[in-house]
Amino acid sequence: MTLEEIKKIDSKNYMNTFGARTGVAFESGKGLELYATDGRVFKDFLGGIAVNALGHNHPILTNALHNQVDKVLHTSNLYYIENQARLAEKLVENTCADRAFFCSTGAEANEGAIKLAKIYHYKKGNKKYGVVSLDKSFHGRTIATVAATGQEKYQKPYRPLPEGFKQVPANDIEALKAAADENTAAILLEPIQGESGVRPLDKAYLKAVREYCDENDIVLIFDEVQTGMGRTGKLFAYMDTGVEPDIFTSAKALGGGVPIGAVCAKQKFADAFEPGDHGTTFGGNPLACAAGLAVFEAFEKENLVEKAGEMGEYFKDKLNKLKEQNKNIKEVRGKGLLIGIEIEEGIAKDVFNCLFDMGYLTSLCGGTTIRVAPPYIIKKDDIDGFVDALDKALERK
């Protein structure tokens, strides 16, 4: 089917939530490359928005999925599921969490984390219900996670939103303390704010938030949907901050392209969920958890988390050298293979489009920041090619 045929069917039948999409449709991929229906070849420097940690058609993942499809796809959580138990074990053994719960998306994971924090206080007899998050944050598209998202454009159409949600500026501990009160159940943070332009939180700020939560019986939640599962060069971004959350969430790279999310929590918080308090039909099914196990297997066999950190440092170094030569690059931010390249206002969209025309997939965040989140299998030659393309795109503006 041609791109125009796909677009025609899409415009007639699909809800217009994404508007006019980027003009390409992909039919296959291998490694870092995606192959379009019209024969064009693209380098995937977005990784399906930080999802495709292993790249495309990775043999460990595809073999695991083929094997599971031949067995069973879904049975429901009325029954024990071996892959689910084993994947939960992987998360518990490799993080500060004592328990994990699986769902299907990052938004569901954050919704589950909010519910867990609220029910934790409820079962202690507290009346705490509020959640403090940050300006410019993004936590999902459910009604509660929209309320937690610190961006007016996502909130405005759905007001009135659930009560008790507040947003404050990032890296301002005094603003956070002023917003929190006796009703605050949880503080919800992204260690690196992704959708607003890849903005890491200060380590000193995170430590101060941790201390404040401990002093005031407030649950600290880290949204690691985008930063987790190796993206920053650590299995989870909190591991590089000196701060452990009470609850953290995961999704995106956890399934390597198969939808799966997770709520991970320390024991005393996880204990608040008892039978009937939370649930899911699809979450943690045999296929999704087979994908998660395959991602862990590839990480271990190919040392991919460490490679993500090494390649990320190389990438940032190359970009900063280009920044020294080109005043249109204002800042390079991020950690590991989650990088934001802030471009001079007014030309960022043109640069983004130019990169696409040269065969590089990225995204544009906040109007001025080009975000890259490539697969962890990326090599130095791939990075060199991207930086050269960015240099040429900037020269055209």
C-alpha angles and dihedrals in degrees: 000000000000124000091250091052091050092048092050093052091044094051091051100045113020122081109254096243095126100039118202103355126207107289103255141083123200127216102179145357143198126194109318094347133091122196119215128215090248094054099260118138122216134191107229106225092157098056094212087304096315093319108104098069092159096043121234127325094000107182097227092053098039093047091050091050093047090050093049094046088057090055115036135322104194139003103159130244092278084090137047115267118203096204091049093052092046094048091049087052090053092053094046094047093050103040143041090265124108097192138026134199123195129219133158107258144025092249090055090049092053091044089052091049091052091049091049092052092049095047090047089062093039092057091048088057093250123140093217116135109143128110126205117201135160139274112257091021125137122205106160147287104278115106093256095045090047087054088053093047111098098218121100094208091065095043104042100076093050103049132165088060126188110289126249100048119124134173128207135180116280120255093016108116093178091056090050092050090049092052096046119081142163089294096056111118100173147005113219120200140168108219085216117021103227111180094046093058110294100288117174118213117236115261091225089054092051091050090050090050090050091052092047092051092050092050094049105036093248121150114238113215124187117201101215096164091120101022098046134090098045100313095127097040092268124080087249127011094235088069090072096048105062088238128107118203123218090228130013134180134219138186133126104063092027091085099030090229101336113103112257136136134184140205109207122189145168115256102260091053095041089053089068090074109080129170110303096017096099138000150154139208101213102022115115096005120165095262097048092046091048086058092050092050090050091052090054090047092053091047091054098042097044101032088234100160092057090044090054089057093047095046090046092056091048091048094050091047091053092047093048090051088053089048089057088058099040123051091197089077104080101179143349114215139174145062131265111336096343104090134163120202109197111210129198109279113261099031103053095093091049091051090048091051092046091054089052091051088053091052103263123128116212135138133240115230126191091355095280109049125083108208122206123189106162128177116280091242089074118129134210092255090057091051092047090053092051094048090050090051091049090051090053092046091053092048090058092058 
